[in-house]
Amino acid sequence: VLFVIGDVAGHGLEAASAMGQIRTALRVIALDEQRPSGTLTMIDRYLTSEQTPIFATMLALRCDPGTGACVAASAGHLPVVAYGDEPTINWIATGPPLGSGIRAKYADSEFAIEPGTTLFLYTDGLVERRGEALDEGLARLVEVLGTCERGSEALAKSVVDALCGSGPMQDDVAVLALRRLPIAPVFELTVPAEPARLGSIRNSLRRWLGGMEVDMQTTDDVVLAVGELATNVCLHAYPTLSTGPLHIVGRREHDVLAIEVRDEGRWRSEPSPSGGRGLPLLGSLGFDISLDRSEAGTTARLRVDLDADRSGGAR
Amino acid sequence: MTADRRVDAGLAAVDLRQVDRALVASFTGELDVSNVKVVQSTIISAMDGLPWLLVLDFTDTRYIDSSSVAMVVAFSVEIATKRGHLALIAPAGCQAQRVLHFSGVAGSLDIHDDEESALAATANTPDRLV
């Protein structure tokens, strides 16, 4: 997921219009550009090409909610504050503001956040005061954050209230508080058994496995196995032109993953697009898999020993 | 086929390029039963009028499953009957390479680590056979 916060120089209609342009450019660029640094570089080129100069600071942060892996780049923007055990300023590398006209290069900084950690992004209006060094404003933000409950959904409002008070503000203020939710120890998902759901099932499962600290190769193989079992439910459990529920439940107990894929239908031996390759593929993955078919439906049980060597001779 | 192009197929996109005599189809995203037929028919259409020299590039493919393997095998069989050549790009460690391996078909396919090597393999197919 990509998060971006920015601040255009100036106030009023022109600044609001400029931010609208930047937002549109950002949405287009982010369709293809994965790197935050690349996104900032493209927006900088776009703004530099405009006849009317537009200057803005911006911080782009891409976060994988499953693993907590973050990649961020900054164009003259203030640093992120990460609120884990205690609020800490995350000084990532920063380049010049966007639209400076010097064809700036931006760098990506990588870091990771633990479940329960909040990332706090903000504009300078929150911390800058006339006649005061910026460090003092940042220290005040860290101090105020430390007095707020980090999991509070009202965190952003609490901080703004504490730092800006109720009187008129000297500058506009935007804040974005992002909290990585703790991963549930049990994965539970029930969706209609339709092929169009398979992609979102896999994404949910990847996020959960990331939270369970399963390595990437095992994650790929478990996602493949569950994907094949879920595909079987979509194609074989319910009559053509109708559907029913597909249940997936997973849990990690020490070094064992136990995952159930269950339907409430009756197995139908329809031709499969895989040409019958699904079950043999499952069998070769090295997992312990069992199938239980009854009047109530079919339950496939997958048991994965996370300590086992399953390299299987793959190149 | 007249120009390079990208075809969106739900969870995946297929980039089609003609390089010398070969068609290179590169996949990004995820291939499964929800989109594999669209992908397959897209490639078949793109090959219309071209020699039977096909490169399927899975380097940036996040996910393939048994229905994708079935597509690869179908291309392999069809192209073999036309005496053309199918080359795959699936570098070691990528998800597609593992799936092809675990499916038991890797040994009967021409799998490469990069495009240069895959194209060289198709270039070795004599003209009179295609």
Interface residues (C-beta under 8 A of the other chain):
Chain A: P195 A196 L198 G199 R202 Q217 D220 D221 V223 L224 G227 E228 T231 C234 L235 S272 P273 S274 G275 R277 G278 P280 L281 S284 L285 G312 G313 A314 R315
Chain B: G10 L11 E30 D32 V33 S34 V36 K37 Y63 D65 S66 S67 V69 A70 V73 A92 Q95 Q97 R98 V99 H101 F102 S103 G104
